[in-house]
Each structure stands twice: as structure tokens, then as C-alpha cells.
Amino acid sequence: MELNDFLSIGRMTPAAIAVQQGCRYERRMETELDIWKKKLLYRATHRGTRELDLIIGGFARARVADFDMAQCLAFETLLEA
């Protein structure tokens, strides 16, 4: 690398630096469904009482990752009840 290359690094993003240096750099873009699942998991583990957190949160940790949109909607309805 030349001196100009080192000076321009400060203005580059980490991904651009990694590509320039030949590193593999990937960042998975989260879909709206992934974000919704994270919110459901948080709500299921923060219900207000320890017992509900353990029961509903344990179910959510085991199952929410595999939910489709209909299942997420049904689970959200359950959490709001």
C-alpha cells in the first residue's frame, strides 16, 4: 500500500476496507419478520412476573425463530391478552 492508501482509510467504511484488503465481510440484513420475532421474544421474556417470564419466555426461545407471519400474529395476540 502507498501513503495515499493509508490516508484514505480513515474515510472508508469497515466493509470497504475489508474488501480492499481482500477480507470477506458480510452483514446479514434483517428482514421485518426477523425484527418482529426479536420484539416478540423480548415481550415474552419481560411479562412482569418471573413465573410468566420463565413459562412464556421459555416457549418463545424454543419456537419463535421458526415462526412464520401467521404464527407471529397469533403469538402477538396471545401476548396482548
Backbone hydrogen bonds, N-H to C=O, Kabsch-Sander energy under -0.5 kcal/mol:
donor,donor_aa,acceptor,acceptor_aa,energy
6,F,2,E,-1.5
7,L,3,L,-2.0
8,S,4,N,-1.7
9,I,5,D,-0.8
11,R,8,S,-1.2
12,M,9,I,-1.7
17,I,13,T,-2.2
18,A,14,P,-2.3
19,V,15,A,-2.3
20,Q,16,A,-2.3
21,Q,17,I,-2.1
22,G,19,V,-1.0
23,C,18,A,-3.0
25,Y,23,C,-0.6
35,I,31,T,-1.9
36,W,32,E,-2.4
37,K,33,L,-2.4
38,K,34,D,-1.9
39,K,35,I,-2.1
40,L,36,W,-2.5
41,L,37,K,-2.4
42,Y,38,K,-2.2
43,R,39,K,-2.6
44,A,40,L,-2.4
45,T,41,L,-1.4
46,H,42,Y,-0.7
46,H,43,R,-0.5
53,D,49,T,-2.3
54,L,50,R,-2.2
55,I,51,E,-2.5
56,I,52,L,-2.1
57,G,52,L,-0.9
57,G,53,D,-1.0
58,G,54,L,-1.4
59,F,55,I,-1.8
60,A,56,I,-2.6
61,R,57,G,-2.8
62,A,58,G,-1.6
63,R,59,F,-2.0
64,V,60,A,-2.4
66,D,63,R,-1.7
67,F,64,V,-1.6
72,C,68,D,-2.3
73,L,69,M,-2.3
74,A,70,A,-2.2
75,F,71,Q,-2.5
76,E,72,C,-2.5
77,T,73,L,-2.1
78,L,74,A,-1.9
79,L,75,F,-2.3
80,E,76,E,-1.8
81,A,77,T,-0.8
81,A,78,L,-0.6
